Amino acid sequence: MTPHEWDAATYDRVSEPQLQWGREVLDRLSLRGDERVLDAGCGSGRVTAELQSRLPRGRVVAVDGSAAMVARAREALGPGAEVIESDLLDLELEEPVDAAFSTATFHWILDHDRLFARLHAALRPGGRLVAQCGGEGNVAGFLAASRRVAAREPYRGLLDDVSRAWRFAAPDETAWRLEAAGFVDVRCWLSEAPVVPPDPPAFLTSVCCGPHLERLPAPLQDGFVEDVLAELGAPPVLDYVRLNIGARRAESVA
Ligand SMILES: C[S@@+](CC[C@H](N)C(=O)[O-])C[C@H]1O[C@@H](n2cnc3c(N)ncnc32)[C@H](O)[C@@H]1O
């Protein structure tokens, strides 16, 4: 399945929650400053820029599947970064990276076995993976509200398969998948991170409701977002649950 396209300018403007989570996850990735580090799913590059500032003698390799996000990230990161447009499921780097980092991305990818195999292949032996994405139970309240709206006219029957847009995996299954892909020292856990988003209509349009809106005809899209916001009530709390991941590619056996 092709990754879905994003409104990069709006995402860049409203992604304060993702920036905050990104900073917290970056604090778990201790760096000397001279490494090559992959940002898997760099988006518009806001979190990647923070990673880049921690690599004064190193280099960021930023990868995303959205052409609009890649264009925005190239602008934000400048010539010092390598920015690659690629589906992470097809990721192939010319040279392995010392570490792989990713935030707010893995749940947009359904095939985690293949994703972890590609990340494993991108890392040098001993290289670390530090990541966070939506996990089991993520935005359950938002999804319930959007299901209630989708069951009503004029949306009825148009959004029946939307829950297949994401994989909100549990820690145990993720740990098994990482180990099956060849990772060691695996640690996965959930954390709750409720958010009242900045500019809720723009946030829902560019982030949470992207898969819904792709399935709706243009004249229904703004109304759907308004109806979901009304269903969420005030303030519109998005009940985010994050899946945190730490792992390491095993050293080569001599
Ligand atoms: C919510 S954004 C997160 C961006 C950034 N990491 C951040 O925290 O702000 C999710 C990103 O994952 C990318 N993405 C989703 N599926 C992908 C795939 N299969 N391959 C590459 N990128 C993908 C999207 O294009 C989007 O830029």
The ligand as a MOL file (V3000), in Angstrom:
LIG
                    3D

  0  0  0     0  0            999 V3000
M  V30 BEGIN CTAB
M  V30 COUNTS 27 29 0 0 0
M  V30 BEGIN ATOM
M  V30 1 C 2.7500 12.0500 11.9680 0
M  V30 2 S 4.0570 12.1690 10.8150 0 CHG=1
M  V30 3 C 5.4560 12.1510 11.9230 0
M  V30 4 C 6.5870 12.9680 11.3710 0
M  V30 5 C 7.7420 13.2390 12.3520 0
M  V30 6 N 8.4380 12.0250 12.7060 0
M  V30 7 C 7.2340 13.9280 13.5820 0
M  V30 8 O 7.2900 13.3200 14.6650 0
M  V30 9 O 6.7560 15.0650 13.4660 0 CHG=-1
M  V30 10 C 4.1410 10.5370 10.1040 0
M  V30 11 C 5.0870 10.4650 8.9280 0
M  V30 12 O 5.2870 9.1040 8.5700 0
M  V30 13 C 5.4080 9.0440 7.1650 0
M  V30 14 N 5.1100 7.6820 6.7150 0
M  V30 15 C 3.9930 6.9760 6.9530 0
M  V30 16 N 4.0780 5.7680 6.3660 0
M  V30 17 C 5.2990 5.7150 5.7620 0
M  V30 18 C 5.9990 4.7340 5.0100 0
M  V30 19 N 5.4600 3.5430 4.7490 0
M  V30 20 N 7.2200 5.0350 4.5380 0
M  V30 21 C 7.7910 6.2470 4.7840 0
M  V30 22 N 7.1850 7.2100 5.5210 0
M  V30 23 C 5.9490 6.9540 5.9830 0
M  V30 24 C 4.4000 10.0600 6.6780 0
M  V30 25 O 4.6280 10.4310 5.3280 0
M  V30 26 C 4.5580 11.1690 7.6780 0
M  V30 27 O 5.4830 12.1320 7.2530 0
M  V30 END ATOM
M  V30 BEGIN BOND
M  V30 1 1 1 2
M  V30 2 1 2 3
M  V30 3 1 2 10
M  V30 4 1 3 4
M  V30 5 1 4 5
M  V30 6 1 5 6
M  V30 7 1 5 7
M  V30 8 2 7 8
M  V30 9 1 7 9
M  V30 10 1 10 11
M  V30 11 1 11 12
M  V30 12 1 11 26
M  V30 13 1 12 13
M  V30 14 1 13 14
M  V30 15 1 13 24
M  V30 16 1 14 15
M  V30 17 1 14 23
M  V30 18 2 15 16
M  V30 19 1 16 17
M  V30 20 1 17 18
M  V30 21 2 17 23
M  V30 22 1 18 19
M  V30 23 2 18 20
M  V30 24 1 20 21
M  V30 25 2 21 22
M  V30 26 1 22 23
M  V30 27 1 24 25
M  V30 28 1 24 26
M  V30 29 1 26 27
M  V30 END BOND
M  V30 END CTAB
M  END
